[in-house]
Amino acid sequence: MVSGQNPHFRDQTVSAIDRGPIDMFLGSFQCQIPVPHTADLMAPRYQSFQIEKPVSEFFTGTYPWDEKDQDADKEEAHSLDVEDEEIGEDAGKIDLRAIGKFEITHILFHEDLPEMKEIRDGKQCQAPTLDQARAALKDLKEILDPPRKTGAGHKDPGLDLFVRKKVQGMVSMLNFYTIPHSHTYGKWGASALQATVSMGRGRYCARQLTALVRKFLDDRTFLLVNPYGDWNQSMLIDEDLSLDINLYLQEIGKDVLAKKVVSFLAREEVKQKHGITKVISERTVRRYLNALGYRFRTAKKGQYADGHEREDVVYYQDHTFLPQWKVLEARMENWSKENEKEHGPRPDGKTVISWFNDECIFYANDRTPRGWYHKDSPAKPYTKGEGVSLMIGEFVSAKFGWLQSPDGKQSARIIMKPGKNRDGYMTADDIVNQANCAMDILTEWYPEYEHVFIYDNAPTHLKRPDGSLSARRMPKNIPKEGHNWGVEVTKRDNTGNLVHLPDRTTAKEKIKMGNACFADGTPQALYFPEGHPRAGVFKGMAYILEERGLVKESKLRVECKNFKCAPPAIDCCCCQVLYNQPDFTHIPTILENTCNARGFRLIYLPKFHCELNFIEQCWGYAKRIYRLNPPSSKEEVLEKYALAALDSISLAQIFSNRSQKFMDAYVKGLNGRQAAWAARKYKGHQVLPDSLMDDLEKAKIT
């Protein structure tokens, strides 16, 4: 009850409780207090008092209006005591001296306030039972010191300092409340005060602890959140503004800059729409971008995408590579994620071993830039550039690993020091020599298997024999008198070595292009035969097309600009018509001829599909190990570290399952983005599940 007396109506009591008999409530009241004898405070002054804890009597007070009381030197006679029963202490005093009259104007109960929890029946004042408190104490201790899943001991709870102190205070309070030999055993408010004393805090902290413990008693999922950074509200709480910023960021695409967002927020129409009155700084915009999910960092590197979905690349993938692979895969051995060999029915015939080929370069100065350094360590000069390099060419298979004999003495590995003044560069001849070495080892040591070589589309792998048919750069008409046309090739001496000019460049020479074939398989000479007035001279594309019966096409222009013919046209120019003739399109490479001659099969990967060649992941793993070594500029140390890193890859880490998942994804009709998502999601699978399409739709991957 709230009451007051004044000298003119001594017997009158003004009661604030007008809702009937209420033993306890939670609320606030407002007093209208005019202060006489104060010239600058002639108008009534309104003073608001609010108690956040329920009390049985809000407060009572009596002003000393008698003369004898006016002379009494008693502080209590001049004040209204406010008692906080939650912690059993005085919450404060209201000084009434020099106040001639006061009136309670209104009381607000918490059920009248929309933001405050409705509290009835005095439940908030009831202390929890000891059993409830002990159960909560046990749960809080597990949050503070969570046990390990296996073994003894505890693990780090991952709580920041703010949350940890709060939880420790709650544990301390409940310890005082529940431990029998505690002086505050069973005393709720006193236990809270005792806990705050141990923490070096005051009465406000005690009230906060009781509130936190009560919340935890009601809801075990209640978690404390560090309010750091949330003291002020951001403009981004305005959903319309957040939406407009997101739409603007989508408009500018990948070129997201904080300055551009500053300019956007400075537009008059944006400021008027969202009530922006101040200039938004670039620093603030950076925080906005962080809140919207953007991070200033190096872009993540994903699957190689340039040309990945190009029409001709997809056509070769779907109609040439994948059909060949699926036929061979049926006779291959497979392994599970746990490196266990999978058994099942297979077609008759030898087991197929696929050998993937590639080259990789290691650099002497390629080391990880991160490490543990003392905070006072000085800056040290670093070596400029990548340093000397070492190129390594290898074959790898899921069954045997690197291609070598069982004792490791014979290997198909190529090691060279690339550079103009060193070992030169990898050529088609080096690739052929490596293939012959590999076939020698496989023929001698693994004849019971059928071996297939898988190469990428590098120019050195695709080189055709000198003089092979090609429609590019052919003249349309017969050359003039005294001139002829031929194919320019690298000149070699009688021993097969390259011939170099005095300036150290490679010498070139022209040779005649080989014969073509008519549709019935009859040879078609591209040069006039003996006895012809222009014997030995190139016939020209127009003459060659006329001999094939393509008279109309022979009158087309020689070539579209830069041979970039608009698809799907195949009869737009003489060069395109001849380019699409069967004998011009199916020309085996030197590597194919070499392998086929020895009974080995060779397949080329689609262009831009390095994810299908799992040796790429082997290179990445080896380089990660290589970068952990101490730096050295010596070539012999570089080779030692590089070879040791390659040999550290075990069969269980050979990455073949991942490549097979991509192949299976493309067989099922997925594009590059969908295949990359599926390869990440379905760990340990070589074949993707039947639910793949439904999972893609749920994940909205297109």
C-alpha positions in Angstrom: 0.0 0.0 0.0 1.2 3.5 -0.7 0.0 6.2 1.7 0.9 9.8 2.5 -0.2 12.5 5.0 -0.1 16.3 4.9 -0.5 19.0 7.5 -3.9 20.2 6.3 -5.5 16.8 6.2 -3.7 14.9 8.9 -6.3 12.3 9.3 -6.7 11.6 5.6 -4.8 8.7 4.0 -4.4 8.5 0.2 -4.3 4.9 -0.8 -2.9 3.8 -4.1 -4.3 0.3 -4.0 -7.8 0.6 -5.5 -8.1 -2.8 -7.2 -9.2 -4.7 -4.1 -7.2 -6.8 -1.8 -3.9 -7.6 -3.5 -1.2 -9.1 -1.3 1.6 -8.6 -3.8 2.1 -7.1 -7.2 4.8 -5.9 -9.6 4.5 -2.4 -10.8 5.4 1.3 -10.7 3.7 4.4 -9.4 4.0 8.2 -10.1 3.8 11.0 -7.5 2.9 14.5 -8.2 5.1 16.5 -5.8 5.0 20.3 -5.8 7.9 21.9 -3.9 7.0 25.1 -2.1 9.6 27.7 -1.0 11.4 27.1 -4.3 11.1 30.0 -6.8 12.3 28.2 -9.8 10.1 25.1 -9.2 6.6 26.6 -9.1 5.1 23.9 -11.3 4.4 20.4 -9.9 7.3 18.0 -10.3 6.4 14.5 -11.3 8.6 11.8 -9.9 8.4 8.2 -11.1 9.4 5.2 -8.9 9.6 1.7 -10.2 10.2 -1.6 -8.3 11.2 -4.5 -10.5 10.5 -7.1 -7.9 7.1 -8.0 -6.3 6.7 -6.9 -2.7 3.8 -7.5 -0.3 3.7 -3.9 0.7 5.0 -1.5 -1.9 6.1 1.0 0.8 4.6 3.1 3.5 5.7 6.4 4.8 4.7 9.0 7.4 5.9 12.6 7.3 6.7 14.1 10.8 4.2 17.0 10.9 4.3 17.5 14.6 6.5 20.3 16.0 8.5 17.9 18.1 9.0 15.7 15.1 10.2 18.5 13.0 13.2 19.0 15.3 13.9 15.3 15.5 17.2 14.4 13.9 16.0 11.2 12.5 16.7 10.4 8.8 13.9 7.8 8.8 11.3 10.4 9.7 12.0 12.2 6.5 11.9 9.3 4.0 9.8 6.5 2.6 11.4 3.1 2.8 11.3 0.8 -0.2 12.0 -2.8 0.7 13.0 -5.3 -2.0 11.8 -8.7 -0.6 13.5 -10.6 -3.5 16.8 -10.2 -1.8 15.6 -9.1 1.7 17.2 -5.7 1.7 16.2 -2.1 1.5 16.0 -1.0 -2.2 16.3 2.7 -1.3 14.7 5.7 0.4 12.6 8.6 -0.9 13.4 11.9 0.8 10.2 13.8 1.8 11.7 16.8 3.5 10.6 20.2 2.3 7.6 18.5 0.5 4.3 20.1 1.5 2.0 17.8 -0.3 2.2 14.7 -2.4 -0.4 12.8 -4.3 -0.3 9.3 -5.9 -1.6 10.0 -9.5 -1.6 6.4 -10.9 0.0 3.0 -10.6 1.0 0.8 -13.5 0.8 -2.9 -13.1 3.0 -5.1 -15.3 0.0 -6.7 -16.9 -0.7 -3.3 -18.3 2.8 -3.1 -19.9 3.0 -5.0 -23.2 6.8 -5.6 -23.0 6.7 -7.1 -19.5 5.9 -10.7 -18.6 2.6 -11.2 -16.9 3.0 -12.4 -13.4 0.2 -13.5 -11.1 -0.5 -15.4 -7.9 2.9 -14.4 -6.4 4.8 -17.2 -8.2 7.7 -14.9 -8.9 8.3 -14.4 -5.1 8.4 -18.1 -4.3 11.9 -19.4 -4.0 12.6 -22.7 -5.9 12.7 -25.9 -3.9 16.0 -27.4 -3.0 15.5 -30.3 -5.4 14.9 -27.9 -8.3 17.9 -25.8 -7.4 20.2 -28.9 -7.1 19.0 -30.1 -10.6 19.7 -26.7 -12.1 23.1 -26.6 -10.3 24.1 -30.0 -11.9 23.1 -28.8 -15.4 25.0 -25.5 -14.9 28.1 -27.4 -13.9 27.9 -29.5 -17.0 27.7 -26.3 -19.1 30.7 -24.8 -17.3 32.8 -28.0 -17.4 31.3 -30.4 -20.1 32.6 -34.0 -19.8 34.5 -35.6 -22.7 32.5 -38.1 -24.8 35.2 -40.7 -24.2 37.5 -41.0 -21.3 37.9 -38.9 -18.2 38.3 -35.2 -17.8 36.5 -32.2 -19.3 36.6 -30.3 -22.5 36.6 -26.5 -23.2 33.0 -25.3 -23.0 33.7 -22.6 -25.6 32.2 -19.8 -23.4 33.5 -16.2 -23.7 34.6 -14.4 -20.5 31.3 -12.5 -20.2 29.1 -15.6 -20.3 31.6 -17.6 -18.2 31.4 -15.1 -15.3 27.6 -15.1 -15.4 27.4 -18.9 -15.2 30.0 -19.0 -12.4 27.9 -16.5 -10.5 24.8 -18.6 -10.9 26.7 -21.7 -9.8 28.0 -19.9 -6.7 24.5 -18.7 -5.8 23.0 -22.2 -6.1 25.9 -23.6 -4.1 25.2 -21.3 -1.2 21.5 -22.1 -1.5 21.7 -25.9 -1.6 24.8 -26.9 0.5 23.6 -27.8 4.0 26.6 -26.3 5.9 26.2 -23.0 4.1 25.2 -20.1 6.4 22.6 -19.1 3.8 21.3 -22.7 3.2 17.7 -22.5 2.0 17.7 -18.7 2.0 17.2 -17.5 -1.6 17.9 -13.8 -1.4 20.7 -14.2 1.1 22.4 -16.8 -1.1 22.3 -14.4 -4.0 23.9 -11.6 -1.9 26.5 -14.0 -0.6 27.4 -15.0 -4.1 27.8 -11.4 -5.2 30.0 -10.7 -2.2 32.3 -13.5 -3.3 32.3 -11.9 -6.8 33.1 -8.5 -5.4 29.8 -7.1 -6.7 26.8 -5.4 -5.2 23.0 -5.6 -4.7 22.2 -5.1 -8.4 24.3 -8.1 -9.3 22.3 -10.2 -6.8 19.0 -9.2 -8.5 20.5 -10.1 -11.9 21.7 -13.5 -10.6 18.2 -14.4 -9.2 16.6 -13.4 -12.5 19.1 -15.5 -14.5 18.7 -18.5 -12.3 14.9 -18.3 -12.5 15.1 -18.1 -16.3 17.3 -21.2 -16.3 15.0 -23.0 -14.0 12.1 -22.4 -16.4 14.0 -23.2 -19.6 17.2 -25.2 -19.7 17.8 -24.1 -23.3 18.2 -20.5 -22.0 21.6 -19.3 -23.0 23.4 -16.1 -22.1 24.6 -14.0 -25.0 27.4 -11.5 -24.8 25.9 -8.1 -25.6 29.2 -6.7 -26.9 28.5 -4.8 -30.1 24.7 -4.8 -29.5 24.5 -1.8 -27.2 23.2 0.3 -30.0 20.7 -0.7 -32.7 21.9 -0.9 -36.3 19.9 0.7 -39.1 19.8 -2.8 -40.6 17.0 -3.8 -38.3 14.9 -1.9 -40.8 14.0 -4.9 -43.1 13.2 -2.5 -46.0 16.6 -1.0 -45.9 18.3 -4.4 -45.7 16.3 -5.5 -48.7 17.2 -2.5 -50.7 20.9 -2.9 -49.9 20.8 -6.6 -50.9 19.1 -5.8 -54.2 21.7 -3.2 -54.9 24.5 -5.6 -54.2 22.9 -8.1 -56.6 22.8 -5.4 -59.3 26.5 -4.7 -59.1 27.3 -8.4 -59.1 30.9 -9.4 -58.2 32.3 -5.9 -58.0 31.1 -5.3 -54.4 32.9 -2.3 -52.8 32.1 -0.5 -49.5 32.5 2.9 -51.4 29.7 1.9 -53.8 27.3 1.1 -50.9 28.2 4.5 -49.3 27.3 6.2 -52.6 24.0 4.2 -52.7 23.0 5.2 -49.2 23.9 8.9 -50.0 21.3 9.0 -52.8 18.5 11.5 -52.0 15.7 9.0 -52.8 17.3 6.4 -50.5 17.7 8.8 -47.7 14.2 10.1 -47.9 12.7 6.6 -48.2 14.5 5.3 -45.1 14.8 8.5 -43.0 18.6 8.6 -43.2 19.8 12.0 -41.9 23.5 11.5 -41.5 26.3 10.5 -43.8 27.0 6.8 -43.5 30.8 6.3 -43.2 32.7 3.6 -45.2 33.7 1.9 -41.9 30.0 1.6 -40.9 29.2 0.2 -44.4 31.9 -2.5 -43.9 30.1 -3.6 -40.7 26.8 -3.6 -42.6 28.4 -5.9 -45.3 29.6 -8.2 -42.5 26.1 -8.3 -41.0 24.6 -9.1 -44.5 27.0 -12.1 -44.8 29.8 -10.6 -46.9 33.4 -11.1 -46.1 36.5 -9.3 -47.4 38.8 -12.1 -48.4 40.3 -13.8 -51.3 37.6 -15.5 -53.5 37.3 -19.2 -52.9 38.7 -21.4 -55.7 36.3 -23.9 -56.9 36.0 -26.1 -59.9 37.7 -24.9 -63.1 34.8 -23.4 -65.0 36.2 -21.7 -68.2 34.7 -23.6 -71.1 33.4 -26.3 -68.8 29.9 -26.2 -70.2 30.9 -25.3 -73.8 28.8 -27.2 -76.3 31.6 -29.0 -78.0 33.2 -30.0 -74.7 29.9 -31.3 -73.3 29.3 -33.2 -76.6 32.7 -35.0 -76.4 32.1 -35.7 -72.7 28.7 -37.2 -73.2 29.2 -39.0 -76.5 32.9 -40.1 -76.5 34.6 -40.1 -73.1 31.8 -41.2 -70.7 30.5 -44.1 -72.9 34.0 -45.5 -73.2 34.6 -45.0 -69.4 31.4 -46.8 -68.4 32.2 -49.8 -70.5 35.7 -50.0 -68.9 34.5 -49.2 -65.4 32.4 -52.3 -65.3 35.6 -54.4 -65.2 37.4 -52.2 -62.7 38.0 -52.8 -59.0 36.4 -50.4 -56.6 37.1 -49.5 -52.9 34.9 -48.1 -50.2 35.5 -45.1 -48.1 37.1 -47.3 -45.4 39.5 -48.6 -48.1 37.8 -52.0 -48.3 37.7 -53.7 -51.6 34.1 -54.0 -53.0 33.0 -57.3 -54.5 30.3 -57.9 -57.0 29.5 -59.3 -60.4 31.7 -58.2 -63.3 31.7 -58.9 -67.0 34.1 -61.5 -68.4 37.5 -60.4 -69.4 40.7 -59.0 -67.7 40.4 -56.6 -64.8 40.9 -53.1 -66.2 43.5 -50.8 -64.5 43.2 -47.1 -65.5 46.4 -45.0 -65.3 45.9 -41.3 -65.1 48.8 -39.1 -66.4 49.8 -35.5 -65.7 52.7 -33.3 -64.9 53.4 -31.0 -62.0 56.0 -28.3 -61.1 57.5 -27.8 -57.7 59.2 -24.5 -56.8 62.1 -24.0 -54.4 60.5 -21.0 -52.6 57.0 -22.4 -52.4 56.4 -22.5 -48.7 53.4 -21.9 -46.5 53.4 -18.2 -45.4 51.7 -19.0 -42.1 53.4 -20.3 -38.9 54.0 -19.7 -35.2 56.2 -16.6 -34.7 57.0 -14.8 -31.5 55.2 -11.4 -31.3 58.6 -9.7 -30.9 60.3 -11.6 -33.7 62.0 -9.2 -36.2 61.1 -9.0 -39.9 63.4 -11.1 -42.1 64.3 -10.6 -45.7 62.6 -13.1 -48.0 63.6 -14.6 -51.3 62.1 -12.9 -54.3 60.4 -15.0 -56.9 59.5 -18.7 -56.9 63.0 -19.9 -57.2 64.3 -22.9 -59.2 61.7 -25.4 -60.4 61.4 -29.1 -60.9 58.9 -30.8 -63.2 57.6 -34.3 -62.5 55.5 -36.4 -64.8 53.7 -39.4 -63.4 51.1 -42.1 -63.9 48.8 -43.1 -61.0 46.1 -45.8 -60.5 43.7 -46.6 -57.7 45.0 -50.1 -57.3 48.8 -49.7 -57.5 49.4 -46.0 -56.8 52.4 -44.6 -58.8 53.4 -46.6 -61.8 56.5 -48.6 -60.9 57.7 -52.2 -60.6 56.8 -54.1 -57.4 60.3 -53.6 -56.0 60.2 -49.9 -56.9 63.4 -50.1 -59.0 61.7 -49.3 -62.3 59.4 -46.3 -62.6 57.7 -44.3 -65.3 58.3 -41.1 -63.5 59.9 -38.2 -65.5 62.0 -35.7 -63.6 63.3 -32.7 -65.4 64.5 -29.2 -64.7 62.5 -27.0 -67.0 64.0 -23.9 -68.4 65.8 -22.5 -71.5 69.3 -23.0 -70.0 68.4 -26.2 -68.2 66.7 -29.3 -69.5 64.4 -27.4 -71.8 60.6 -28.1 -71.7 58.4 -31.2 -71.9 57.8 -32.1 -75.6 55.6 -34.7 -77.3 58.7 -36.9 -77.7 59.2 -36.9 -74.0 55.5 -37.9 -73.5 55.9 -40.8 -76.0 59.1 -42.0 -74.3 57.4 -41.9 -70.9 54.5 -43.9 -72.4 56.9 -46.5 -73.8 58.6 -46.8 -70.4 55.3 -47.3 -68.7 54.2 -50.0 -71.2 57.5 -51.8 -70.7 56.9 -52.0 -66.9 53.3 -53.0 -67.2 54.0 -55.7 -69.8 56.8 -57.2 -67.7 55.2 -57.0 -64.2 51.4 -56.7 -64.7 50.5 -58.7 -67.8 47.3 -60.2 -66.2 45.5 -56.8 -66.4 44.2 -54.7 -69.2 45.8 -51.3 -68.9 44.2 -48.1 -70.1 46.0 -44.7 -70.2 44.0 -41.6 -69.4 45.5 -38.3 -70.7 44.3 -34.7 -70.6 44.0 -32.4 -73.6 47.4 -30.8 -73.3 49.0 -29.9 -76.7 51.9 -32.2 -76.1 49.5 -35.1 -75.7 47.5 -34.2 -78.8 50.3 -33.7 -81.2 49.7 -35.5 -84.5 52.4 -36.9 -86.8 54.1 -34.4 -89.1 52.1 -33.9 -92.3 48.8 -35.0 -90.9 45.6 -33.7 -92.5 44.5 -30.3 -91.4 42.1 -27.9 -93.1 43.6 -24.9 -91.3 45.8 -22.5 -93.3 45.2 -24.3 -96.6 45.1 -22.0 -99.6 41.8 -22.1 -101.5 43.4 -22.0 -105.0 46.4 -23.5 -106.7 49.6 -21.6 -105.8 51.1 -19.4 -108.4 53.9 -20.5 -110.7 57.1 -21.0 -108.7 55.3 -21.3 -105.4 54.0 -24.3 -103.5 52.3 -24.9 -100.1 53.4 -27.3 -97.4 53.2 -28.0 -93.7 55.8 -26.2 -91.6 57.4 -28.6 -89.1 60.5 -28.6 -86.8 63.6 -29.6 -88.6 65.6 -32.6 -87.4 69.0 -34.0 -88.4 69.6 -37.6 -89.4 69.8 -38.8 -85.8 66.4 -37.3 -84.9 67.7 -34.3 -82.9 66.4 -30.8 -83.3 68.3 -28.4 -85.5 69.0 -25.0 -84.0 69.9 -21.8 -85.8 72.7 -19.5 -84.7 70.3 -17.4 -82.6 69.4 -20.7 -80.8 65.9 -20.8 -82.2 64.6 -24.1 -83.7 65.0 -24.5 -87.4 61.8 -25.1 -89.5 61.1 -26.8 -92.8 58.1 -27.4 -95.0 56.9 -30.9 -95.9 54.0 -32.2 -98.0 50.7 -33.0 -96.3 49.7 -36.7 -96.3 47.0 -38.1 -98.6 43.3 -37.8 -97.7 40.6 -40.4 -98.4 37.4 -40.4 -100.4 34.2 -41.7 -98.8 34.8 -45.2 -100.2 38.3 -45.3 -98.6 40.2 -44.6 -101.8 43.3 -42.4 -101.3 43.0 -38.8 -102.5 46.3 -37.1 -103.2 46.5 -33.4 -102.2 49.3 -32.7 -104.7 49.2 -33.0 -108.5 50.7 -36.4 -109.6 53.6 -37.0 -111.9 52.9 -36.1 -115.5 50.6 -33.2 -114.6 51.8 -29.8 -115.8 51.9 -28.7 -112.1 53.2 -32.0 -110.7 54.0 -31.8 -107.0 52.1 -28.6 -106.5 49.2 -28.3 -103.9 45.8 -28.6 -105.5 44.0 -26.0 -103.3 40.9 -26.5 -101.2 38.5 -25.7 -104.1 40.0 -28.4 -106.3 40.0 -30.9 -103.5 36.3 -30.2 -102.7 35.4 -30.5 -106.4 37.1 -33.9 -106.6 34.8 -35.0 -103.7 31.7 -33.8 -105.6 31.2 -30.7 -103.4 31.1 -28.3 -106.3 28.8 -25.8 -104.6 30.9 -25.7 -101.5 34.1 -25.1 -103.5 32.8 -21.7 -104.4 32.4 -20.5 -100.8 34.9 -18.0 -99.2 38.1 -19.5 -98.0 37.5 -19.0 -94.2 35.4 -17.1 -91.8 37.2 -14.5 -89.8 39.7 -16.2 -87.5 37.9 -19.4 -88.2 35.2 -18.5 -85.7 32.2 -19.8 -87.6 28.8 -19.1 -86.2 27.4 -22.4 -84.9 25.8 -24.7 -86.0 26.9 -23.8 -89.5 29.3 -26.4 -91.1 29.1 -25.1 -94.7 29.8 -21.5 -94.3 33.3 -21.6 -95.8 35.7 -24.0 -97.6 37.8 -24.4 -94.5 34.8 -25.4 -92.3 33.4 -27.9 -95.0 36.8 -29.6 -95.3 37.4 -29.5 -91.6 34.2 -31.6 -91.0 35.0 -34.3 -93.5 35.4 -37.7 -91.8 39.1 -38.2 -92.9 40.0 -34.8 -91.5 38.3 -35.3 -88.1 39.4 -38.8 -87.2 43.2 -38.4 -87.2 45.0 -40.4 -84.4 47.7 -38.6 -82.4 51.3 -39.8 -82.1 50.5 -41.0 -78.6 47.5 -43.0 -79.8 49.5 -44.6 -82.6 52.2 -45.5 -80.1 49.9 -47.1 -77.6 47.7 -48.9 -80.1 50.7 -50.4 -81.8 51.6 -52.1 -78.5 48.1 -53.2 -77.6 47.3 -50.5 -75.0 44.3 -48.4 -75.0 44.3 -44.6 -74.6 41.5 -42.2 -73.7 41.5 -38.4 -73.6 39.7 -36.5 -70.9 37.3 -33.8 -71.9 38.8 -30.3 -72.0 38.5 -28.2 -68.8 37.6 -31.2 -66.7 40.5 -31.5 -64.3 38.1 -32.8 -61.6 38.0 -36.1 -63.6 41.7 -36.7 -63.2 42.3 -37.6 -59.6 46.1 -37.2 -60.0 45.3 -33.5 -59.6 44.3 -34.1 -56.0 47.5 -36.1 -55.5 49.5 -33.1 -56.6 47.7 -30.9 -54.2 48.2 -33.3 -51.3 51.9 -33.6 -52.1 52.4 -29.9 -52.4 50.8 -29.4 -49.0 53.4 -31.8 -47.5 56.2 -30.2 -49.5 55.4 -26.7 -48.2 56.0 -27.9 -44.6 59.7 -28.4 -45.2 62.3 -25.8 -44.3 63.1 -23.4 -47.2 66.2 -24.2 -49.3 67.4 -22.8 -52.6 69.4 -25.9 -53.5 68.2 -28.0 -56.4 69.1 -31.3 -54.8 67.1 -30.4 -51.7 64.2 -29.3 -53.9 64.2 -32.7 -55.6 64.5 -34.6 -52.3 61.6 -32.8 -50.7 59.4 -33.1 -53.8 59.9 -36.9 -54.2 59.4 -37.5 -50.5 56.1 -35.6 -50.6 54.9 -37.7 -53.6 55.9 -40.9 -51.8 54.0 -39.9 -48.7 50.6 -40.4 -50.5 49.2 -43.8 -49.5 46.8 -45.9 -51.5 44.0 -45.0 -49.0 44.5 -41.3 -49.9 44.6 -41.7 -53.7 41.3 -39.7 -54.3 40.0 -42.0 -57.1 36.5 -42.2 -55.6 36.0 -38.5 -55.9 36.7 -38.5 -59.6 34.4 -41.4 -60.1 31.6 -39.5 -58.4 32.0 -36.7 -60.9 31.9 -39.1 -63.8 28.7 -40.7 -62.4 27.2 -37.3 -62.0 27.8 -36.4 -65.6 26.4 -39.7 -66.7 23.2 -38.8 -64.8 23.0 -35.5 -66.7 24.3 -33.1 -64.1 26.1 -30.0 -65.0 29.4 -28.9 -63.5 27.9 -27.0 -60.5 25.5 -29.8 -59.7 28.3 -32.4 -59.9 30.5 -30.4 -57.6 27.7 -30.1 -55.0 27.0 -33.9 -55.3 30.7 -34.8 -54.9 30.8 -32.8 -51.6 27.5 -34.1 -50.2 27.9 -37.8 -50.8 31.1 -38.7 -49.1 32.5 -42.1 -49.7 30.3 -42.9 -52.7 31.6 -43.9 -56.1 28.1 -44.0 -57.6 25.6 -41.3 -56.6 22.3 -42.5 -54.9 18.9 -42.6 -56.6 17.7 -39.7 -54.5 20.2 -37.4 -56.2 17.7 -35.4 -58.3 15.3 -34.9 -55.3 18.2 -33.8 -53.1 19.3 -31.3 -55.8 15.8 -29.9 -56.0 15.6 -29.5 -52.3 18.9 -27.8 -52.2 17.9 -25.6 -55.1 21.1 -26.4 -57.1 20.6 -25.6 -60.8 
